[in-house]
Amino acid sequence: MISGDWKLVSKGTNKAPYTSEWELFNLKEDRTETNNLIESQPEKAKELETLWDNWAKNNHVYPLDGRGWNEKIAADVAAK
């Protein structure tokens, strides 16, 4: 998730529980993304996490269960 100069990233995982820790970077000051600011900027990280979460809900990313996008959409359509 990128918002302004900020970028929130996660490597994610393909295995349950399908979670991973976030990393936060200031792209204006650290274009190579080497200085993880997650500990010093928790409010900014939470703001971007909320943006990502809203995007994920609106774009059928959840549940994070290892299925591909096409499988999730097909299941969503079948459930309606």
Secondary structure, 3 states (H helix, E strand, C coil): CEECCEEEECCCCCCCCCCCCCEEEECCCCCCCCCCCCCCCHHHHHHHHHHHHHHHHHCCCCCCCCCCHHHHHHHHHHHC
